[in-house]
Amino acid sequence: MLNSETSNPAELAARFVNYTSKHIFLTGKAGTGKTTFLRNLTDLTHKKAVIAAPTGIAAINAAGVTIHSLFQLPFGTYLPRQPSAGGSHFDQQYNTPKSIVRHLNMNAAKRKVLLDMELLIIDEVSMLRADLLDAIDMVLRYIRRNNTASFGGVQVLFIGDMHQLPPVVKGNEWNLLAEFYKSVYFFDALALQQDPPVYIELEKIYRQADQVFIDLLNNLRNNKVTAEDVALLETYYRADFKPALEDKYITLTTHNNKADALNKQSLDELSGPSYLYKARIEDDFSEFSYPAEQVLELKVGAQVMFIKNDPTGEQRFFNGKIATVVSLKSDWIEVRADGSKEKIVLEKYTWKNIKYTTDKVTGEIEEDLAGTFTQYPLKLAWAITVHKSQGLTFDKAIIDIGSAFAPGQIYVALSRLRSLDGLVLTSQIGGTGIRQDQNVTSFAKSKPEIASLQQWVEQESEIFLRTYLQRCFDLSALDNYVYDHVHSYTKDINRSAKQKHHKWAEQLSKDLIAVRTNADKFMVQIGRLSADRTEEGRRALLERVLAAEKYFVPLITAFSENIFERMELVKQDKQVLEFLNELLEMESLFFEQLKKMKKAPALLAAVMENREFKRQDVERLINTGARGTRMLSVFAMEDTHDFTVKKAGKAGRTGGKPKKSAKAIDKEPKADTKALSLELHKAGKTLTEIAAERKMVIGTIEGHLAHYVAKQEISAKDVIGSRKLDQILAAIKELKTLQMNPIRERLGRDYSFGEIKIGVAAHLAEGG
């Protein structure tokens, strides 16, 4: 087994994620490395993972998506059931499971992501409300048809610091929620009451080194503020402090309008002209998620702050570093970082808005670029709200929070500083600002000791390994799907082209039942062999799993091939688009089962050899290239070359020139010939120019590019234009076929078969 004897909380958290099914709450004081853990984990985990966050900006910073968009949840209050009669809810808006399901209009691609997801990572969880988490639980149980496990069987990793920004709940909302929840915090969600997360805290502080300051922050977090702590803070109180420009202080305040006013006032005090730098926004990027100013106004001498780490890796600056503008042009910004003599010429940075999709060929959950926001990674930095300062580090700060600040949030503001040396308080700190929420304090007491975590991860890993191996050979869900498919056929053979394939489907089901019988027997063996935890027992288990892989993988592969062959037959008929998609979905389930069977012995071997099992290890198990070629073959419909031969033949006869042989025109292209066409396309050449340069007919080039459209490497719009693409996609939807002849008959001779082929590829790439 993997060695769990470690006192490193980050390593323990990674073990819980990769080798157990337990939900995890990963927390830590400001500056302990939660963000670093998240970045590393998404690259290393072998599980299909999705990152989400409560707000748009938090999602962009975490390289994820918003919770509401991922689960298509409405904004507002969620109640797990109807409130009691006679309450004060009659005039309030709220959502229930029934109302959400009734309006849940989730397309196939989004459903596939939620079905395939094994690990859900929720960042900035301090802002996550309990009712929203229960809504996530409800949607996952519904979509995954698994009502017995929390979140439909998905493991959830919660990351955040509960001593930072709390959830936002209005008074009238809490009147509704109080009937169901002890508090508004995520840990009081009903979904976690029977399956609470493992509480793991990162403890090494990378931001502060001053022990007096560290002790003060710890006391603030733990509701143990002493008279000495209050007296210490009061020594930094300077009501009318006005720093000189060269002192490089930043003011932390409570509201956006106050921070904006301070920045505008300071900028106006500078002489010299203003320069405006407008962000470039492409495709889908919500204005509520803009990570920087849409229009950045600067003057020479302005105090600014970097809002990204140095992308060059040279560490010239980091997120939150203060700097001064020294030179400006219309396309040029030069700054000098605080404490440095070096001038830095900035380049624009591109933030990505991503969506998740399941790759049709690999079956893995992948990031799909939805839009970008490109701007200089700077903002005016005479003032900033505490909310927007999360994750930043300052050397000098004026904290102006007043008496209206939420309980405990003095900690958030103070923890931005490296040391007390740079602190100035312009407001008196009252008891409200120091006191922590009692619910958070109580939850923190559930944190287990490191020794308990070590024992716990060992026990849970044993359970996970056994159940995971069994799941890899569990064909029940696949059997049920095929059974439902068999019973989806109509009785009247004349009613649909699908009906003639009924006997094939029945035989497929019978063959699968026979394989499942043996798989069920093997699952029993796994349970028995897993009980022996000795080294000899593990070796015996690995031998049996390897033998099972050798036996079952060819059988499952044969089922996939059988379905692909059936698709080749089906595509000859008209009005079969829906049926083809059914078969494709069925084949993808067999492919997923194949991946699991290949993964089972690899994961077990990694555990036995005490090495990490990573995402790259999973990717090496399957030859997805062969499957990609198979899928393209099925969905390419008629071969483009057939039509170029016909057209060339006609041209030869009408022109009186000798007709070239089909062999000469339709010669099998050399290796990587498609890649050459792709390179020329990316270089900006038109279809006609590529065809002329390569001495090929345009139809062949269109076929090459259709291959990359299907793989989502290029956009069909860039090849054939928006108008033609929209017309082709509309025809596919109307005719419910992917056959090119009827599509062309519908559209007319202005559309070549090559263009239609590209449109078909785009339809499939979009999840059609």
C-alpha positions in Angstrom: 0.0 0.0 0.0 1.0 3.6 -0.4 2.8 4.9 2.6 0.3 7.1 4.6 2.9 7.8 7.3 3.3 11.5 6.6 2.8 14.6 8.8 2.3 16.7 5.7 -1.3 17.7 5.5 -1.1 18.5 1.8 0.1 15.0 1.0 -2.6 13.5 3.2 -5.2 15.6 1.4 -3.9 14.3 -2.0 -4.1 10.7 -0.7 -7.7 11.2 0.4 -8.6 12.6 -3.0 -6.8 10.0 -5.1 -7.3 6.8 -3.1 -10.6 7.3 -1.2 -14.2 8.3 -1.9 -14.5 10.6 1.1 -15.4 14.2 0.7 -12.6 16.5 1.9 -12.5 20.0 3.3 -9.1 21.5 2.8 -8.5 24.7 4.7 -5.7 26.8 6.0 -4.7 30.2 7.1 -4.1 32.9 4.5 -0.8 32.2 2.7 -0.6 28.4 3.5 -0.7 27.3 -0.2 -4.3 26.3 -0.9 -4.2 27.7 -4.4 -0.9 25.9 -5.1 -2.5 22.6 -3.9 -5.4 23.1 -6.3 -3.2 23.8 -9.3 -1.0 20.8 -8.6 -4.0 18.5 -8.0 -5.8 19.1 -11.2 -2.6 18.0 -13.1 -2.0 14.9 -11.0 -5.3 13.3 -10.1 -6.3 10.2 -12.1 -10.0 11.1 -11.5 -12.1 13.0 -13.9 -12.2 16.4 -12.1 -14.2 19.6 -12.6 -13.5 22.9 -10.7 -16.3 25.2 -9.7 -16.6 28.3 -7.6 -19.5 30.4 -6.1 -18.8 33.6 -8.1 -17.6 34.4 -11.6 -14.3 36.1 -10.6 -13.5 33.2 -8.2 -14.2 30.7 -11.0 -11.9 32.6 -13.5 -9.1 32.8 -10.8 -9.5 29.0 -10.1 -9.5 28.2 -13.8 -13.0 26.7 -13.4 -16.6 27.5 -13.9 -19.4 29.0 -11.8 -21.6 26.6 -9.8 -24.7 28.1 -11.3 -23.6 27.6 -14.9 -22.2 24.0 -14.3 -25.4 22.8 -12.7 -27.8 25.2 -14.4 -29.2 26.4 -11.1 -31.4 29.5 -10.8 -30.2 32.3 -8.5 -32.1 32.7 -5.2 -33.1 30.6 -2.2 -33.3 26.8 -2.5 -35.4 24.8 -0.1 -35.0 21.0 0.1 -38.8 20.7 0.4 -41.9 22.9 0.7 -41.8 25.1 3.9 -44.3 24.4 6.6 -47.8 25.8 6.2 -48.6 29.0 8.0 -45.1 30.5 7.7 -44.1 33.9 6.3 -43.1 32.4 2.9 -46.2 33.2 1.0 -44.8 36.4 -0.5 -41.2 35.2 -1.1 -39.6 33.6 -4.1 -37.7 30.3 -3.6 -36.8 27.1 -5.5 -37.5 23.5 -4.6 -36.3 20.2 -6.2 -39.5 20.1 -8.3 -39.2 23.6 -9.6 -35.5 23.1 -10.5 -36.1 19.8 -12.3 -39.0 21.2 -14.1 -36.9 24.0 -15.6 -33.7 21.9 -16.0 -33.0 22.1 -19.7 -29.5 20.6 -19.8 -28.1 19.6 -23.2 -26.4 16.3 -23.8 -22.9 17.6 -23.6 -23.5 19.1 -20.1 -25.2 16.0 -18.9 -22.3 13.9 -20.1 -19.8 16.0 -18.0 -21.9 15.5 -14.9 -22.3 11.8 -15.6 -18.6 11.3 -16.1 -17.4 13.5 -13.3 -15.6 11.6 -10.5 -14.3 14.6 -8.5 -15.9 18.0 -8.0 -13.6 20.7 -6.6 -15.3 23.7 -5.1 -13.0 26.6 -4.5 -13.6 29.7 -2.2 -16.0 27.5 -0.2 -16.4 30.1 2.5 -18.8 31.9 0.2 -20.8 28.7 -0.6 -24.3 28.7 1.0 -25.7 25.5 2.5 -28.8 25.6 0.4 -26.8 26.0 -2.8 -24.7 22.9 -1.9 -28.0 21.0 -1.3 -29.2 22.1 -4.8 -25.9 20.7 -6.3 -26.5 17.4 -4.4 -30.1 17.2 -5.7 -29.1 17.9 -9.4 -26.3 15.3 -9.3 -28.5 12.6 -7.8 -31.1 13.4 -10.4 -28.8 13.5 -13.5 -26.7 10.5 -12.4 -29.9 8.5 -11.3 -28.2 7.7 -8.0 -30.3 8.8 -5.0 -28.5 6.6 -2.5 -25.1 8.4 -2.3 -24.5 12.1 -1.6 -23.8 14.1 -4.7 -24.9 11.1 -6.8 -21.6 9.3 -6.0 -19.3 12.2 -6.9 -16.5 12.9 -4.5 -16.3 16.6 -3.5 -13.2 18.5 -2.4 -14.0 21.8 -0.7 -11.2 24.3 -0.6 -11.3 27.6 1.4 -10.8 29.4 4.6 -14.0 29.7 6.7 -12.5 32.7 8.4 -12.5 34.7 5.2 -15.6 36.1 3.4 -18.8 34.5 4.6 -21.8 33.6 2.4 -24.2 36.3 1.6 -27.8 35.8 2.9 -30.5 38.4 3.3 -32.7 38.6 6.4 -35.8 37.5 4.5 -33.9 34.6 3.0 -32.8 33.4 6.4 -36.4 33.4 7.5 -37.0 30.7 5.0 -33.8 28.8 5.4 -33.9 28.7 9.2 -36.5 26.0 9.1 -34.0 23.6 7.4 -30.5 24.8 8.4 -28.5 25.4 11.5 -26.5 28.0 9.7 -25.9 29.3 6.2 -22.4 27.8 5.9 -21.8 24.9 3.5 -20.9 22.5 6.3 -24.5 22.6 7.6 -25.9 21.5 4.3 -28.2 18.5 4.6 -26.2 16.6 2.0 -23.2 16.5 4.4 -25.0 15.5 7.6 -24.6 11.7 7.0 -21.4 12.0 5.0 -19.3 14.9 6.5 -16.1 15.9 4.8 -12.6 15.0 6.2 -11.3 18.2 7.8 -7.6 18.8 6.8 -5.8 22.0 7.5 -2.6 23.3 5.8 -0.6 24.8 8.6 2.7 26.1 7.3 2.5 29.9 6.8 4.4 31.2 3.7 3.2 34.8 4.0 4.2 35.9 7.5 7.4 35.2 9.4 6.8 37.4 12.5 5.7 35.1 15.3 3.9 37.9 17.2 1.9 38.7 14.1 1.2 35.0 13.5 0.0 34.5 17.1 -2.3 37.5 16.8 -3.8 36.1 13.6 -4.3 32.7 15.2 -6.1 34.2 18.1 -8.4 36.2 15.8 -9.2 33.0 13.9 -9.9 30.9 17.0 -12.0 33.5 19.0 -9.2 33.7 21.6 -8.4 37.4 21.3 -6.7 38.6 24.5 -6.6 42.1 26.1 -2.9 42.2 25.0 -4.0 41.5 21.4 -6.5 44.4 21.5 -3.8 46.7 23.1 -1.3 45.6 20.4 -3.8 46.6 17.6 -4.5 49.9 19.2 -0.9 50.9 19.0 -1.3 50.9 15.2 -4.4 53.3 15.3 -3.8 56.6 13.5 -7.1 58.2 12.6 -5.9 60.9 10.3 -3.0 59.2 8.6 -2.3 60.5 5.1 0.7 58.7 3.5 3.1 60.4 1.1 2.9 59.0 -2.5 6.3 57.5 -2.2 5.4 55.5 0.9 3.4 53.0 -1.3 0.5 52.3 1.1 -2.7 50.6 -0.1 -6.0 51.2 1.7 -8.2 48.3 2.5 -11.8 49.3 2.8 -15.2 47.7 2.9 -17.1 49.0 -0.1 -16.3 49.2 -3.8 -17.5 52.8 -4.1 -15.2 54.0 -1.4 -12.2 52.2 -3.0 -13.1 53.6 -6.4 -13.4 57.1 -5.0 -10.0 56.9 -3.3 -8.3 55.7 -6.5 -10.0 58.3 -8.7 -9.1 61.1 -6.3 -5.5 60.0 -6.1 -5.2 59.7 -9.9 -6.7 63.2 -10.4 -4.1 64.7 -8.1 -1.4 63.6 -10.5 -0.4 66.0 -13.3 0.0 64.8 -16.8 -2.3 63.2 -19.4 -4.4 60.1 -18.8 -3.9 57.0 -21.0 -6.8 54.6 -21.6 -6.2 50.9 -22.2 -9.2 49.0 -23.4 -9.5 45.2 -22.8 -10.0 42.9 -25.7 -13.0 40.5 -25.0 -13.6 37.6 -27.3 -16.5 35.2 -27.5 -18.2 34.3 -24.2 -16.9 36.2 -21.2 -19.5 37.6 -18.7 -19.0 41.2 -17.6 -19.7 40.0 -14.1 -16.5 37.9 -14.3 -14.1 40.5 -15.7 -10.8 39.9 -13.8 -9.5 43.4 -14.5 -10.7 46.8 -15.6 -12.4 46.8 -19.0 -10.9 50.3 -19.5 -7.8 50.9 -17.5 -7.0 54.6 -16.9 -3.4 55.4 -15.9 -1.0 58.3 -15.5 2.7 58.5 -15.1 3.3 58.3 -11.3 0.2 56.2 -10.6 0.4 53.6 -7.9 -0.7 50.3 -9.3 -0.8 46.7 -8.3 0.0 43.6 -10.3 -3.0 41.2 -10.4 -1.1 38.2 -11.8 2.2 36.5 -11.1 4.9 37.1 -13.6 4.0 34.8 -16.6 7.6 34.7 -17.8 8.6 32.8 -14.7 11.3 35.3 -13.9 9.5 36.4 -10.7 9.9 40.1 -11.5 6.5 40.6 -9.8 3.7 38.7 -8.2 0.0 39.0 -7.6 -0.5 41.9 -5.2 2.9 43.5 -5.7 2.8 47.3 -5.6 4.5 49.3 -8.4 4.7 52.8 -9.9 4.0 53.8 -13.5 7.1 55.4 -15.0 6.3 55.6 -18.7 3.2 55.4 -20.9 2.3 55.3 -24.6 -0.8 54.2 -26.4 0.5 50.6 -26.5 3.2 50.7 -23.9 3.2 50.5 -20.1 6.4 50.6 -18.1 6.4 50.3 -14.3 8.9 50.0 -11.5 8.0 47.5 -8.7 8.2 48.7 -5.1 11.7 48.0 -3.7 13.3 47.5 -7.1 15.3 49.6 -9.5 14.4 47.5 -12.5 11.9 48.9 -15.0 9.4 46.4 -16.3 7.7 46.8 -19.7 4.4 45.0 -19.3 2.7 42.7 -21.8 -1.0 42.0 -21.8 -2.3 38.9 -20.1 -5.2 36.7 -21.3 -7.6 35.3 -18.8 -9.6 32.3 -20.0 -13.3 31.5 -19.5 -13.6 27.8 -19.8 -16.4 25.3 -20.1 -16.2 21.6 -19.5 -16.9 19.0 -22.1 -16.3 15.3 -22.6 -13.8 14.5 -25.3 -15.6 12.3 -27.8 -12.5 10.2 -28.6 -10.8 9.9 -25.2 -13.9 10.0 -23.0 -12.0 12.3 -20.6 -13.4 15.6 -19.2 -11.6 18.4 -21.0 -11.5 22.2 -20.7 -13.2 23.9 -23.7 -12.2 27.6 -24.3 -15.4 29.6 -24.3 -14.0 33.1 -24.3 -11.0 35.3 -23.3 -10.3 38.6 -21.6 -7.1 40.3 -22.5 -5.8 43.3 -20.6 -2.7 44.6 -18.8 -2.5 42.8 -15.4 -2.6 46.0 -13.4 -5.1 48.0 -11.4 -4.9 51.3 -9.5 -3.7 50.5 -6.0 -4.2 53.4 -3.7 -7.2 51.5 -2.4 -9.0 48.1 -2.7 -11.8 46.3 -1.0 -11.1 43.5 1.4 -13.2 41.2 -0.7 -11.0 41.8 -3.8 -7.8 41.5 -1.7 -8.2 37.8 -1.1 -5.1 36.0 -2.2 -3.0 39.1 -2.3 0.0 40.0 -0.2 1.0 43.6 0.8 4.0 45.1 2.6 2.1 48.3 3.7 -1.6 48.7 4.2 -4.0 51.2 5.7 -7.0 49.3 7.1 -10.2 51.4 7.1 -13.0 49.0 8.0 -15.1 51.0 10.5 -17.8 49.5 12.7 -20.0 48.2 9.8 -17.7 45.3 8.9 -18.9 41.7 9.2 -17.9 39.7 12.3 -14.4 38.3 12.1 -13.4 40.1 9.0 -10.6 42.1 10.6 -8.7 38.8 10.3 -9.2 38.9 6.5 -7.8 42.4 6.2 -4.8 41.8 8.6 -3.8 38.5 7.0 -3.0 40.3 3.7 0.1 41.9 5.4 3.5 40.3 5.6 4.1 41.9 9.0 2.8 44.4 11.6 5.5 46.9 10.5 3.4 47.9 7.5 0.0 48.3 9.4 -2.0 51.5 9.9 -5.5 51.4 11.4 -7.6 54.4 10.6 -10.7 53.0 12.4 -11.2 51.8 15.9 -11.6 48.0 16.1 -14.7 47.1 18.0 -15.8 43.8 19.4 -17.9 43.1 16.4 -15.0 43.2 14.0 -12.9 40.9 16.1 -15.5 38.2 17.0 -15.7 35.1 14.9 -18.9 33.4 14.0 -19.7 30.7 16.5 -20.8 28.2 13.8 -17.4 28.4 12.2 -15.6 28.1 15.5 -17.7 25.0 16.3 -17.0 23.4 12.9 -13.3 24.0 13.4 -13.4 21.8 16.5 -14.2 18.8 14.2 -10.6 18.9 12.8 -8.9 15.5 13.6 -5.3 15.1 14.6 -2.7 14.2 12.0 -2.3 10.7 13.5 -6.1 10.1 13.1 -5.9 11.2 9.5 -3.1 8.8 8.8 -5.1 5.9 10.2 -8.3 7.1 8.5 -6.8 7.4 5.0 -5.3 3.8 5.3 -8.7 2.4 6.2 -10.6 4.4 3.5 -8.0 3.4 0.9 -8.7 -0.3 1.5 -12.4 0.3 1.0 -11.9 2.4 -2.1 -9.5 0.0 -3.7 -11.9 -2.9 -3.3 -15.0 -1.1 -4.5 -13.2 0.6 -7.3 -11.8 -2.7 -8.7 -15.3 -4.2 -8.4 -16.8 -1.2 -10.2 -14.3 -1.7 -13.1 -15.8 -5.1 -13.8 -19.4 -4.3 -12.9 -21.4 -4.5 -16.1 -24.8 -4.0 -14.5 -25.2 -0.3 -15.6 -24.1 -1.2 -19.1 -26.5 -4.2 -19.2 -29.4 -2.0 -18.0 -28.6 0.6 -20.7 -28.6 -2.0 -23.5 -31.8 -3.6 -22.1 -33.5 -0.2 -22.2 -32.2 0.3 -25.8 -33.7 -3.0 -26.9 -37.1 -2.0 -25.5 -36.9 1.4 -27.2 -37.7 -0.1 -30.6 -41.3 0.2 -32.0 -43.4 -2.7 -32.9 -44.2 -1.4 -36.4 -41.3 -2.1 -38.7 -42.7 0.6 -41.1 -42.6 3.4 -38.5 -38.9 4.0 -38.5 -35.6 3.0 -40.1 -34.4 2.0 -36.7 -36.8 -0.9 -36.4 -35.0 -3.2 -38.9 -32.0 -3.3 -36.4 -34.1 -4.7 -33.6 -32.9 -8.3 -33.9 -29.3 -7.0 -33.9 -29.9 -5.2 -30.6 -31.6 -8.2 -29.0 -28.5 -10.3 -29.9 -26.2 -7.7 -28.5 -28.1 -7.8 -25.2 -28.0 -11.6 -25.1 -24.2 -11.6 -25.7 -23.7 -8.9 -23.0 -25.7 -10.9 -20.4 -23.4 -13.9 -21.0 -20.3 -11.7 -20.4 -21.9 -10.1 -17.4 -22.5 -13.5 -15.8 -18.8 -14.1 -15.7 -18.0 -10.5 -14.6 -20.4 -10.9 -11.7 -18.5 -14.0 -10.6 -15.2 -12.2 -10.8 -16.5 -9.3 -8.7 -17.2 -11.8 -5.9 -13.6 -13.0 -6.3 -12.3 -9.4 -5.9 -14.2 -9.1 -2.6 -12.7 -12.3 -1.3 -9.2 -11.7 -2.4 -9.2 -8.1 -1.1 -9.7 -9.4 2.4 -6.1 -10.7 2.4 -4.1 -7.5 3.0 -0.7 -9.3 3.1 1.9 -8.8 0.4 1.1 -12.3 -0.9 -2.6 -11.5 -0.9 -2.0 -8.3 -2.9 0.1 -10.2 -5.5 -2.7 -12.8 -5.8 -5.2 -10.1 -6.3 -3.1 -8.4 -9.0 -2.6 -11.7 -10.8 -6.4 -12.2 -10.9 -7.1 -8.6 -12.0 -4.6 -8.9 -14.8 -6.1 -12.2 -15.9 -9.5 -10.6 -15.9 -8.3 -7.7 -17.9 -6.9 -10.1 -20.5 -10.2 -12.0 -20.6 -12.7 -9.2 -20.6 -11.0 -6.4 -22.6 -11.2 -8.3 -26.0 -14.9 -9.0 -25.3 -15.7 -5.4 -24.6 -13.7 -4.3 -27.5 -15.6 -6.6 -29.7 -18.9 -5.1 -28.5 -17.6 -1.6 -29.5 -16.5 -2.8 -32.9 -19.9 -4.5 -33.4 -21.7 -1.1 -32.7 -19.3 0.8 -35.0 -20.1 -1.7 -37.8 -23.8 -1.3 -37.1 -23.4 2.5 -37.4 -21.8 2.0 -40.8 -24.9 0.2 -41.9 -27.3 2.6 -40.3 -25.8 5.7 -42.0 -27.0 4.4 -45.4 -30.6 5.1 -44.4 -32.4 8.4 -44.2 -33.9 9.9 -41.0 -31.5 8.1 -38.7 -29.6 10.9 -37.0 -31.3 10.3 -33.7 -30.6 6.5 -33.9 -27.0 7.1 -34.8 -26.5 9.2 -31.7 -28.1 6.5 -29.6 -25.6 4.0 -31.0 -22.7 6.4 -30.4 -23.8 6.9 -26.8 -24.0 3.2 -26.3 -20.6 2.6 -27.8 -19.1 5.3 -25.5 -20.4 3.4 -22.5 -18.6 0.2 -23.7 -15.5 2.3 -24.2 -15.7 3.7 -20.7 -16.0 0.2 -19.4 -13.0 -0.8 -21.4 -11.0 2.1 -19.8 -12.0 1.0 -16.4 -10.9 -2.6 -17.0 -7.5 -1.3 -18.3 -7.2 1.1 -15.3 -8.0 -1.5 -12.6 -4.7 -3.5 -12.7 -2.6 -0.3 -13.4 -4.1 1.4 -10.3 -3.6 -1.7 -8.1 0.0 -2.1 -9.3 0.8 1.6 -8.5 -0.6 1.1 -5.0 1.5 -2.0 -4.5 4.6 -0.3 -5.7 4.0 2.7 -3.5 4.0 5.2 -6.3 1.4 7.8 -7.3 -1.1 7.0 -10.0 -1.5 10.1 -12.2 -3.6 11.5 -15.0 -0.8 10.7 -17.5 -0.8 7.1 -16.4 -4.5 6.8 -17.4 -3.9 8.5 -20.7 -1.2 6.0 -21.6 -3.5 3.0 -21.1 -5.7 3.5 -24.2 -4.9 4.0 -27.9 -7.4 6.7 -28.5 -6.0 7.5 -31.9 -7.5 4.3 -33.4 -10.9 5.1 -31.9 -10.8 8.6 -33.3 -10.1 7.3 -36.8 -13.0 4.8 -36.3 -15.4 7.5 -35.2 -14.4 9.8 -38.1 -14.9 7.0 -40.5 -18.4 6.4 -39.3 -19.5 10.0 -39.2 -17.8 11.2 -42.3 -20.6 9.5 -44.3 -19.9 9.2 -48.0 -16.2 9.7 -48.9 -15.5 13.2 -50.3 -13.3 11.7 -53.0 -16.3 9.9 -54.6 -17.8 13.2 -55.5 -14.5 14.8 -56.7 -14.1 11.8 -59.0 -17.6 12.3 -60.4 -17.0 16.1 -60.9 -13.6 15.6 -62.4 -15.1 12.9 -64.8 -17.8 15.3 -65.9 -15.4 18.1 -66.4 -13.2 15.9 -68.5 -16.0 14.8 -70.8 -17.5 18.3 -71.3 -14.1 19.8 -71.8 -13.1 17.1 -74.4 -10.0 16.2 -72.5 -9.1 12.6 -71.6 -10.7 11.6 -68.3 -8.2 10.9 -65.6 -8.5 7.6 -63.8 -10.2 7.4 -60.5 -7.1 6.0 -59.1 -5.1 9.0 -60.1 -7.6 11.4 -58.6 -8.5 9.4 -55.6 -5.1 8.2 -54.6 -4.6 7.4 -50.9 -2.9 10.4 -49.4 0.5 10.0 -47.9 1.1 10.0 -44.1 0.4 13.4 -42.5 -1.1 14.9 -45.6 -4.0 16.2 -43.6 -1.6 17.9 -41.2 0.0 19.8 -44.2 -3.4 21.2 -45.2 -4.0 22.2 -41.6 -0.7 24.1 -41.4 -1.6 26.0 -44.6 -5.1 26.8 -43.2 -3.6 28.1 -40.0 -1.2 30.2 -42.0 -4.3 32.0 -43.3 -4.6 30.5 -46.8 -7.9 29.9 -48.5 -9.2 26.6 -49.6 -8.5 27.5 -53.2 -4.9 28.6 -52.3 -4.3 25.4 -50.4 -5.6 23.2 -53.2 -3.5 25.0 -55.7 -0.3 24.9 -53.6 -0.8 21.2 -52.9 -2.0 20.3 -56.4 -5.2 18.7 -55.1 -8.9 19.3 -55.7 -10.7 21.5 -53.2 -12.9 18.6 -52.1 -9.8 16.7 -50.8 -8.7 19.8 -48.8 -12.2 20.1 -47.4 -12.0 16.5 -46.3 -8.7 17.1 -44.6 -10.0 20.1 -42.7 -13.3 18.3 -41.8 -11.1 15.9 -39.9 -9.7 18.7 -37.7 -13.2 20.3 -37.3 -14.5 16.9 -35.9 -11.5 16.9 -33.4 -12.4 20.5 -32.4 -8.9 21.7 -33.4 -10.2 24.3 -35.8 -13.6 26.1 -36.3 -15.8 25.2 -39.2 -16.8 28.9 -39.3 -13.3 29.8 -40.2 -13.3 27.3 -43.1 -16.7 27.8 -44.8 -18.1 30.9 -43.1 -20.9 31.5 -40.7 -23.7 31.7 -43.2 -23.1 28.4 -44.9 -22.3 26.7 -41.6 -25.6 27.9 -40.1 -27.6 26.7 -43.1 -26.0 23.2 -43.0 -26.6 22.8 -39.3 -30.2 23.9 -39.8 -30.6 21.3 -42.6 -29.2 18.5 -40.4 -31.6 19.4 -37.6 -34.6 19.6 -40.0 -33.9 16.4 -41.9 -32.5 14.5 -38.9 -29.8 12.9 -41.0 -26.1 13.1 -41.5 -26.2 11.8 -45.0 -24.8 14.3 -47.5 -27.1 13.6 -50.5 -30.4 14.6 -48.8 -28.7 17.6 -47.1 -27.4 18.8 -50.5 -30.8 18.3 -52.1 -32.2 20.5 -49.4 -29.6 23.2 -49.7 -28.9 23.3 -53.4 -25.8 23.2 -55.7 -24.3 26.2 -54.0 -23.1 23.9 -51.3 -20.3 21.4 -52.1 -20.2 18.0 -50.6 -16.9 19.0 -48.9 -18.6 22.0 -47.3 -21.4 19.7 -46.1 -18.9 17.3 -44.7 -17.3 20.1 -42.7 -20.8 21.0 -41.4 -21.5 17.5 -40.4 -18.1 17.4 -38.6 -19.1 20.7 -36.8 -22.4 19.2 -35.8 -20.7 16.2 -34.2 -18.1 18.3 -32.5 -20.8 20.4 -30.9 -22.3 17.3 -29.3 -25.0 16.9 -31.8 
